[in-house]
Amino acid sequence: MDDLLEQFLIEGRELVAQASRDFSSLATNPGDSTALDSAFRAIHTLKGSVAIFDMAPAERLLHAAEDVLDRARKGTVKLAPSTMEGLVASLDKVDRWIDDMEESGRLPPGAGNEADQTLAAIGNGSPPASVSMDADEPDTADDWLWAMLDRHADAFEGATSPLTAFRYAPDLDCFFRGDDPLAIVSAIPDLASLTMRPAHDAWPDMSDLDPFTCYSIFEGLSSAPIDTVTAAFRLVPDQVLIRSVDAKQSTPARSTGGGDAHIATHMRVDTARVDALADGLGELIVAINAITPVADGLGRSDPTLAASLRKAQANLERVAAQLHRSVNAVRSVSLEPALRRLPRLAREIAETLGKRVGFTMSLGSLEVDKQIADGLFEPILHLLRNALDHGIESAEGRAAAGKPIEGEIRLAVRRDGDSILVTLRDDGAGIDPERIRMRAVERGLIDQQEADQLSDGSALQLIFIPGFSTAQLVTEVSGRGVGMDAVQDAIARLRGSIEVTSAVGEGTTFRLRLPINSLTTRLLVVEIAGERYGVALDQIVETVRIDKEALVPIGLGRACVLRGRTIPVLSLAQLLGGTEQDAPVVKLVVTQSGGEPVGMTVDGFAERIDTVVRPTRGVLATLPGVMGSALLGDGDVLLVLDLPELA
């Protein structure tokens, strides 16, 4: 992919996400001046970016949106709900076209017609003419303009038609980016006057001049239209101020410059390099863990030397922990870019289904590991499609149920300890657990006796069985239950879990719990049938010791009462093909399966370690209940169990 296009895709999507946030704020509070200014800057900068490529329809849309926002900033128009809908629609189109540029390098054939239709929705079908300001309207931001007009009085006073004034202040390091300020200025058509002056009060001394630094400011007048002059500066929109001035009024007409654009400093690093750094850190942690058995063996022959070795190990662990936090910070990204398309897709799907649905997304400033952020979009999109298609009722159905015509779907993400909790809630028809039981029996997944014994919560978990569905008709959008196993698998690959709760007639809630980082995993080492295994701590609710007599037979299995609740108890040794030890005290690892607690017996608890869990490959990938493997300090390979799958 072309480097320029790749950078545009990254920055363009960031600007779309920023504008989307601002539009959401303006939809609820049209008078939010901070959001209005931010939206204007984002749209203005995005317009300059798309102008670099063959995206004329997008540039037209953004130009019209920019004009509406500019007039709203000046108080000449109000952002009515219909206007906001048009602005959101224009941003959605540009967002979709950015995706098209990534896929094919060009816009679809009908982009021009789509732009015309969306322009009509904005209420501004053509580029705006210059809008004059009242002569007595204060504009302290235009002090530069009055000073410049004084310096160019001859050209200004001799003009018989409106002129375009500009002030171009190249960045000090513009030469390193390949910018040529003289070439940019010389491309401005119909120049009436042009001056170059020092960026500060005077030019620096010859001895202080750096030939690789730009010290100049260019300003002048052109008789070309403001849009033409703006196009000449499309590559440097954040370094130029542009005004249209009328010689008869001697007042500035409007601003299209980017002088107040936010300038951020970022360094973009190839993901592969960050992953390599993370892998190296993982190997370092394994190497540090290898010191422990060496120190233990040395302690029997030379305790003093062993103590020194343990002290050195402690220092290494401290430095590794700091490095771990730093690498986690580098890998951490905002969820917003990964999920930014959801509001647009929700609007498009709802329109396709003929439903009125409000979708709100609350992500806050939470940052997660990039692997988690990248892997979260598809499962959430599938859940969103289900909610729109089969969760939210039709307008007629909602009216008959006494609900508002417009359905509501909310996506919220928050931090919960070392995990993130993602909640997707709709106020639709809900899922009937009795219907779930009936369909499961019809499909032969369980018998009637098992169905009758299932609690409502357990019955709802049946929707995650492959191929299970309660939908009468599978649509192009989704089917409630169809593909839910794929959602569960995707979440499991991220070391997460998913639960569903529902109330008939009130709606459905999906809760996804995922680790906040995936660089290393904290494991509890357990002993089972003479072997050591690892269990991820985020899969463990608690570990307990109970008397053997506390286990009671129930049906073909066993159970115990824990904290006033009866839970089933399984033997990990038997699940793994071994034999359970007979001991007076039973050690239990309590996990959750299908939203319900399950106890699993082990022979012993060992140490807790932080290590890198490698995905299973080859023969190991075919073993059920194994999520990966880890290398111990003594060189042994530790299989990491997937407790919910084993349950």
C-alpha positions in Angstrom: 0.0 0.0 0.0 1.2 3.5 -0.8 2.7 5.2 2.3 0.7 8.3 1.7 -2.5 6.4 1.4 -1.7 4.3 4.5 -1.1 7.5 6.6 -4.4 9.0 5.2 -6.3 5.9 6.3 -5.0 6.1 9.8 -5.5 9.9 10.2 -8.7 10.0 8.3 -10.3 7.4 10.6 -9.1 9.3 13.6 -10.7 12.4 12.3 -14.0 10.6 11.6 -14.0 9.2 15.1 -13.4 12.7 16.5 -16.2 14.2 14.4 -18.5 11.4 15.4 -17.9 12.1 19.1 -18.5 15.8 18.6 -21.7 15.2 16.6 -23.0 12.9 19.4 -22.4 15.8 21.8 -24.1 18.3 19.5 -27.1 16.1 19.0 -27.9 16.3 22.7 -26.5 19.8 23.3 -26.4 22.0 20.1 -25.0 24.9 22.1 -21.8 23.0 23.1 -19.2 25.4 21.7 -16.3 23.1 22.6 -17.8 20.2 20.6 -18.7 22.6 17.7 -15.2 23.9 17.5 -13.7 20.4 17.6 -16.1 19.1 14.9 -15.2 22.1 12.7 -11.5 21.4 13.1 -11.9 17.7 12.4 -14.1 18.2 9.3 -11.8 21.0 8.0 -8.7 18.9 8.4 -10.4 15.8 6.9 -11.4 17.9 3.9 -7.8 18.9 3.3 -6.8 15.2 3.6 -9.3 13.9 1.1 -8.3 16.6 -1.4 -4.9 14.8 -1.9 -6.7 11.8 -3.4 -9.3 11.3 -6.1 -12.2 11.8 -3.7 -14.0 14.8 -5.1 -17.5 13.7 -3.9 -16.1 13.4 -0.3 -14.5 16.8 -0.6 -17.8 18.3 -1.7 -19.6 16.8 1.2 -17.1 17.9 3.7 -17.0 21.4 2.3 -20.8 21.7 2.8 -20.6 20.2 6.3 -17.7 22.6 7.1 -19.8 25.6 6.0 -22.8 24.6 8.1 -20.5 24.2 11.2 -18.8 27.5 10.5 -22.1 29.4 10.3 -23.2 27.6 13.5 -20.0 28.8 15.2 -20.8 32.4 14.2 -24.4 32.1 15.3 -26.0 32.6 11.9 -27.6 29.2 11.9 -28.8 26.7 14.5 -28.1 23.0 14.4 -31.6 21.6 14.2 -32.1 17.8 14.4 -32.6 17.6 10.7 -29.3 19.4 10.1 -27.5 17.1 12.5 -28.9 14.1 10.7 -27.5 15.5 7.4 -24.1 16.1 9.0 -24.0 12.5 10.4 -25.1 11.1 7.0 -22.3 13.0 5.3 -19.7 11.7 7.8 -21.1 8.2 7.3 -20.6 8.4 3.6 -17.0 9.7 3.9 -16.3 7.0 6.5 -17.6 4.3 4.0 -15.5 5.9 1.2 -12.4 5.7 3.3 -13.0 2.0 3.6 -13.4 1.8 -0.2 -10.1 3.6 -0.7 -8.4 1.0 1.5 -10.0 -1.9 -0.4 -9.7 -0.7 -4.0 -7.9 2.6 -4.0 -10.9 4.5 -5.5 -14.5 5.5 -4.7 -17.4 3.4 -6.0 -18.9 4.4 -9.4 -22.1 6.0 -7.8 -20.2 8.1 -5.3 -21.1 11.4 -7.1 -24.8 10.7 -7.0 -24.6 9.6 -3.4 -22.9 12.9 -2.6 -25.7 14.9 -4.3 -28.4 13.1 -2.3 -26.5 13.6 1.0 -25.9 17.3 0.2 -29.6 17.8 -0.1 -30.0 16.3 3.3 -27.5 18.8 4.7 -29.6 21.5 3.1 -26.7 22.9 1.2 -26.3 21.5 -2.2 -23.5 23.7 -3.5 -20.3 25.1 -2.2 -21.1 28.3 -0.1 -20.6 31.7 -1.3 -18.6 34.2 0.8 -20.6 35.2 3.8 -20.0 38.8 4.9 -19.7 39.7 8.5 -21.2 42.8 10.1 -18.8 45.7 10.0 -19.0 46.1 13.8 -18.6 42.5 14.6 -15.4 42.0 16.6 -12.9 39.4 15.3 -9.7 39.5 17.3 -8.6 36.4 15.5 -8.3 38.5 12.3 -5.8 41.0 13.7 -3.2 39.5 11.3 -5.5 40.3 8.4 -5.8 44.0 9.3 -2.0 44.3 9.6 -1.5 42.5 6.3 -4.0 44.7 4.5 -2.1 47.7 5.7 1.1 46.3 4.2 -0.7 45.5 0.9 -2.8 48.7 0.8 -2.0 49.5 -2.9 -3.2 46.1 -4.2 -6.2 46.1 -1.9 -7.5 49.6 -2.7 -7.1 49.1 -6.4 -9.2 46.0 -6.4 -12.7 46.1 -8.0 -13.9 42.6 -6.9 -13.5 40.5 -3.7 -10.0 39.3 -3.0 -8.7 36.3 -1.0 -6.2 37.0 1.7 -3.9 34.3 3.0 -1.2 34.0 5.7 1.0 30.9 5.3 3.3 30.1 8.2 5.3 26.9 7.2 6.2 24.6 10.0 9.9 25.0 11.1 10.6 21.4 10.0 8.6 21.5 6.8 11.7 20.7 4.7 12.1 17.3 6.3 8.6 16.4 5.2 9.3 17.3 1.6 7.3 20.6 1.7 8.4 23.3 -0.6 6.8 26.6 0.6 7.9 28.6 -2.4 6.4 26.0 -4.8 3.1 26.0 -2.8 2.8 29.8 -2.9 3.8 30.0 -6.6 0.9 27.6 -7.4 -1.7 30.2 -6.1 -3.4 31.6 -9.2 -4.1 35.3 -9.9 -1.7 36.6 -7.2 -2.3 40.4 -6.7 0.5 40.7 -4.1 2.9 38.6 -2.2 5.4 39.2 0.6 7.8 37.1 2.6 8.7 38.2 6.1 10.5 36.6 9.1 8.4 34.5 11.4 9.7 36.6 14.3 10.5 40.3 14.4 13.7 39.9 12.5 15.7 37.4 10.5 18.3 35.5 12.6 22.0 36.3 12.3 23.8 34.5 9.5 25.8 32.6 12.1 22.6 31.3 13.7 20.8 30.3 10.5 20.0 26.6 10.1 19.7 25.8 6.3 17.2 23.0 7.2 14.8 25.2 9.1 12.1 27.5 7.6 12.0 30.9 9.2 9.6 32.6 6.8 5.9 33.6 6.7 4.2 34.2 3.3 1.2 36.4 3.0 -0.6 38.1 0.2 -3.8 38.6 -1.9 -5.2 36.8 -4.8 -8.2 37.6 -7.0 -9.0 33.9 -7.3 -12.0 32.6 -5.4 -11.5 31.4 -1.9 -12.1 27.8 -2.8 -9.3 27.9 -5.4 -6.9 29.4 -2.9 -7.9 26.9 -0.3 -7.2 24.0 -2.7 -3.7 25.4 -3.3 -3.0 24.9 0.4 -4.8 21.5 0.7 -1.5 19.7 1.8 -0.9 22.1 4.6 -4.3 23.1 6.0 -3.0 23.5 9.6 -0.4 26.1 8.6 -2.6 28.6 6.7 -5.2 31.2 7.5 -7.5 32.3 4.6 -10.1 35.0 4.5 -12.3 36.5 1.7 -12.2 40.3 1.8 -14.4 42.8 -0.1 -12.7 46.0 -1.1 -16.0 47.9 -0.8 -16.6 46.7 2.8 -13.0 46.5 4.0 -14.1 43.6 6.2 -13.1 39.9 6.3 -15.9 37.7 5.1 -15.3 34.2 6.5 -12.6 31.9 7.7 -11.6 28.6 6.1 -8.1 28.4 7.5 -6.8 25.9 10.0 -4.9 28.2 12.3 -6.7 26.8 15.3 -6.1 23.2 14.3 -4.8 20.9 17.1 -1.3 19.8 16.5 -0.4 16.5 18.0 3.0 14.8 18.1 2.9 11.0 17.6 5.4 8.4 16.4 3.9 5.6 14.4 5.6 2.2 14.9 5.0 -0.9 12.9 2.9 -3.4 14.9 5.4 -6.2 14.2 8.1 -4.3 16.0 6.0 -3.9 19.1 5.0 -7.6 18.9 8.7 -8.5 18.7 9.4 -6.3 21.7 6.6 -8.1 23.6 8.0 -11.5 22.6 11.4 -10.5 23.9 9.9 -9.4 27.2 8.1 -12.8 27.5 11.4 -14.6 27.0 13.0 -12.3 29.7 10.3 -13.2 32.2 10.8 -16.9 31.5 14.6 -16.5 32.0 14.0 -14.7 35.3 11.7 -17.5 36.4 14.5 -20.0 35.7 16.6 -18.4 38.5 14.3 -19.6 41.3 15.1 -23.4 41.0 18.8 -22.5 40.7 18.7 -20.4 43.8 16.8 -23.1 45.7 19.4 -25.7 44.8 22.3 -23.4 45.6 20.8 -22.6 49.0 21.5 -26.2 50.2 25.2 -25.8 49.6 25.9 -22.0 49.9 23.1 -20.0 51.6 25.0 -16.8 51.3 25.6 -17.0 47.6 21.9 -18.2 47.2 20.8 -15.1 49.1 22.8 -12.8 46.7 21.4 -14.6 43.7 17.8 -14.1 45.0 18.6 -10.4 45.6 19.8 -10.1 42.0 16.6 -11.9 40.9 14.4 -9.5 42.8 16.1 -6.5 41.1 15.6 -8.2 37.7 12.0 -8.8 38.5 11.5 -5.2 39.4 13.1 -4.0 36.2 11.1 -6.5 34.2 7.9 -5.3 35.8 8.7 -1.7 34.8 9.4 -2.9 31.3 6.2 -4.9 31.3 4.2 -1.8 32.2 5.9 0.2 29.5 5.4 -2.4 26.8 1.7 -2.7 27.9 1.4 1.0 27.6 2.8 1.0 24.0 0.5 -1.9 23.0 -2.6 -0.2 24.6 -4.9 1.6 22.2 -8.3 3.3 22.5 -11.3 1.1 21.7 -12.9 3.9 19.8 -11.0 3.4 16.5 -11.7 -0.3 16.5 -15.4 0.2 17.2 -15.9 3.5 15.4 -17.9 1.9 12.6 -20.6 0.5 14.8 -22.9 3.6 15.0 -22.8 3.9 11.2 -23.5 0.3 10.7 -26.3 0.4 13.2 -28.0 3.2 11.3 -27.5 1.4 8.0 -28.9 -1.9 9.3 -31.8 -0.3 11.0 -32.7 1.6 7.8 -32.5 -1.7 5.8 -34.9 -3.3 8.3 -37.2 -0.3 8.3 -36.8 0.2 12.0 -36.2 3.3 14.1 -33.4 2.5 16.5 -31.2 4.7 18.7 -27.7 3.3 19.2 -25.5 4.9 21.9 -21.9 3.9 22.6 -20.1 4.8 25.9 -16.4 3.9 25.8 -14.9 6.5 28.0 -11.1 6.9 27.7 -10.4 3.2 28.3 -7.4 1.7 26.6 -6.8 -2.0 26.1 -4.3 -4.2 24.4 -4.3 -3.9 20.6 -5.0 -7.6 20.2 -8.2 -7.2 22.3 -9.3 -4.1 20.5 -8.8 -5.7 17.1 -10.6 -8.9 18.0 -13.6 -7.3 19.7 -15.2 -5.7 16.6 -16.6 -8.8 14.9 -18.3 -10.4 17.9 -19.9 -7.1 19.0 -21.0 -6.5 15.4 -22.7 -9.9 15.3 -24.5 -9.2 18.6 -25.5 -5.8 17.3 -27.0 -7.3 14.2 -29.0 -9.8 16.2 -30.3 -7.1 18.4 -31.4 -5.0 15.5 -32.9 -7.8 13.5 -34.5 -10.0 16.1 -34.2 -8.2 19.4 -35.8 -4.9 18.5 -39.5 -5.2 17.5 -41.1 -3.5 14.5 -42.7 -0.1 15.1 -46.1 -1.8 15.1 -45.0 -4.4 17.6 -43.5 -1.9 19.9 -46.6 0.3 19.8 -48.8 -2.8 20.6 -46.5 -3.5 23.6 -46.8 0.1 24.8 -43.2 0.9 24.1 -41.7 3.9 22.3 -41.6 3.5 18.5 -37.8 4.0 18.5 -35.9 1.1 20.0 -32.8 1.5 22.1 -29.5 -0.3 22.1 -26.7 0.7 24.4 -23.1 -0.4 24.3 -21.0 0.4 27.3 -17.4 -0.5 28.2 -15.8 -0.1 31.6 -12.8 -1.4 33.5 -13.4 -3.9 36.3 -10.2 -4.8 38.0 -7.8 -6.4 35.6 -10.6 -7.0 33.1 -12.9 -5.0 30.8 -16.6 -5.4 31.0 -18.5 -4.9 27.7 -22.3 -4.7 28.0 -24.6 -4.6 25.0 -28.3 -4.1 26.1 -31.4 -3.7 24.0 -35.0 -3.0 25.0 -36.5 -5.4 22.6 -38.6 -8.5 22.9 -36.1 -10.5 24.9 -35.5 -14.3 24.7 -38.0 -16.7 26.2 -36.1 -19.5 28.1 -39.1 -21.8 27.7 -38.9 -21.5 24.0 -35.1 -22.2 24.2 -35.8 -25.4 26.1 -38.5 -26.5 23.6 -36.2 -25.8 20.6 -33.3 -27.6 22.2 -35.4 -30.7 22.8 -36.8 -30.5 19.2 -33.2 -30.5 17.8 -32.1 -33.4 20.0 -29.6 -31.4 21.9 -31.1 -32.4 25.3 -33.9 -34.6 26.4 -37.1 -33.3 28.1 -35.9 -34.4 31.6 -32.7 -32.3 31.2 -34.7 -29.4 29.8 -37.0 -29.4 32.8 -34.1 -29.3 35.2 -32.4 -26.4 33.6 -32.7 -23.0 35.3 -33.7 -20.1 33.1 -30.2 -18.7 33.2 -28.7 -22.1 32.1 -31.4 -22.4 29.4 -30.3 -19.1 27.9 -26.7 -20.4 27.5 -28.0 -23.0 25.0 -28.0 -20.3 22.3 -24.2 -20.7 22.2 -24.4 -24.3 21.0 -23.3 -24.6 17.3 -26.3 -24.4 15.0 -28.8 -23.6 17.7 -31.5 -21.0 16.7 -34.9 -19.8 17.8 -35.4 -17.7 14.7 -38.3 -18.7 12.5 -36.7 -17.1 9.6 -33.0 -16.6 8.9 -32.5 -13.2 7.3 -29.6 -11.7 5.5 -28.8 -9.6 8.5 -28.8 -12.2 11.3 -30.7 -14.9 13.1 -31.0 -14.8 16.9 -28.7 -17.7 17.9 -27.3 -18.5 14.5 -23.5 -18.0 14.8 -23.6 -17.4 18.5 -21.1 -20.2 18.9 -18.8 -18.2 16.6 -19.2 -15.2 19.0 -18.3 -17.4 22.0 -15.3 -18.8 20.1 -14.0 -15.3 19.2 -14.3 -14.2 22.8 -12.7 -17.4 24.0 -9.7 -16.7 21.7 -9.3 -13.4 23.5 -9.3 -15.3 26.9 -12.7 -13.8 27.6 -16.2 -15.0 28.6 -19.7 -14.1 27.6 -23.0 -14.3 29.5 -26.6 -13.5 28.5 -29.5 -12.4 30.5 -33.0 -11.6 29.2 -36.5 -10.7 30.3 -39.4 -11.4 27.9 -40.8 -8.1 26.7 -38.1 -6.1 28.3 -34.9 -6.8 26.4 -31.6 -8.8 26.3 -28.2 -8.0 27.8 -24.9 -9.6 26.7 -21.9 -9.2 29.0 -18.4 -9.8 27.8 -15.5 -10.0 30.2 -12.0 -9.8 28.7 -8.5 -9.3 30.0 -7.3 -5.7 29.7 -4.0 -6.8 28.3 -2.8 -10.0 26.6 1.0 -9.7 26.8 1.4 -12.0 29.8 -1.0 -14.2 31.7 -1.0 -14.8 35.4 -1.3 -18.5 36.1 -2.0 -20.7 39.1 0.0 -23.9 38.8 -2.0 -26.9 40.0 -1.1 -30.6 40.4 -3.4 -33.1 38.9 -2.7 -36.9 38.8 1.0 -36.4 39.2 1.3 -33.7 36.5 1.5 -29.9 36.7 -0.9 -27.7 34.7 -1.6 -24.0 34.5 -4.9 -22.3 35.0 -5.5 -18.6 34.1 -6.4 -16.6 37.2 -9.1 -14.7 35.3 -10.9 -18.1 34.9 -10.8 -18.8 38.7 -13.6 -17.4 40.9 -11.9 -18.8 44.1 -9.9 -21.7 45.5 -11.2 -23.5 48.5 -10.4 -26.5 50.7 -13.3 -28.6 52.0 -13.7 -31.9 53.9 -14.2 -35.0 51.8 -17.5 -35.6 53.7 -18.8 -32.2 52.4 -19.1 -33.8 48.9 -22.5 -35.5 48.4 -23.6 -37.6 45.4 -26.3 -36.1 43.3 -27.5 -38.3 40.4 -24.4 -39.5 38.5 -22.3 -36.7 39.9 -21.2 -34.9 43.0 -22.0 -31.5 44.6 -21.2 -29.4 47.6 -22.7 -26.4 49.4 -20.4 -23.4 49.1 -21.4 -20.1 50.6 -25.0 -21.2 50.9 -25.3 -22.4 47.3 -25.2 -25.9 45.9 -22.6 -26.2 43.1 -21.6 -29.3 41.0 -18.2 -30.7 41.5 -16.1 -32.3 38.7 -12.8 -34.1 38.9 -10.1 -32.5 36.7 -8.1 -35.7 36.9 -10.9 -37.8 35.5 -11.6 -35.1 32.8 -8.0 -35.4 31.7 -8.0 -39.2 31.7 -6.3 -39.8 35.0 -7.3 -41.0 38.5 -8.3 -38.7 41.3 -6.3 -39.0 44.6 -8.2 -40.0 47.7 -7.5 -37.4 50.4 -9.4 -36.3 53.5 -9.3 -32.7 52.3 -10.5 -31.8 48.9 -9.0 -28.9 47.0 -11.4 -27.1 44.7 -10.9 -24.6 41.9 -14.2 -22.8 41.4 -14.8 -21.5 37.9 -17.9 -20.4 35.9 -19.5 -22.3 33.0 -22.7 -21.1 31.4 -23.0 -18.3 34.0 -23.1 -20.9 36.8 -20.3 -21.8 39.3 -18.6 -25.2 39.0 -16.1 -26.7 41.3 -13.2 -28.8 40.0 -11.0 -31.0 42.2 -7.2 -30.8 42.0 -4.5 -32.6 44.0 -2.6 -29.5 45.0 -1.9 -25.8 44.5 1.5 -24.6 43.6 3.0 -21.2 42.7 1.5 -18.3 40.8 3.5 -17.1 37.8 3.4 -14.4 35.2 4.3 -15.8 31.8 3.5 -15.8 28.1 0.9 -18.3 27.0 1.5 -19.5 23.5 -1.5 -20.6 21.3 -1.7 -24.4 20.8 -0.4 -25.7 17.5 -0.2 -29.1 15.8 -1.5 -32.0 17.9 -2.1 -29.8 20.9 -4.6 -27.7 18.9 -6.9 -30.8 18.6 -7.0 -31.3 22.4 -10.2 -30.0 24.0 -9.9 -28.0 27.1 -6.3 -26.7 26.4 -6.0 -23.0 25.8 -2.2 -22.9 25.2 1.2 -23.7 26.7 3.8 -21.9 28.7 7.5 -22.4 29.2 8.6 -22.8 32.8 11.9 -21.6 34.2 13.2 -25.1 34.5 12.6 -25.8 30.8 9.4 -27.8 31.3 6.4 -27.1 29.1 3.2 -26.3 31.1 -0.2 -27.0 29.5 -2.7 -24.2 30.3 -6.2 -25.6 30.8 -9.4 -23.9 29.7 -11.7 -24.6 32.6 -15.0 -23.4 31.2 -14.5 -25.7 28.1 -13.6 -28.7 30.3 -16.8 -28.0 32.3 
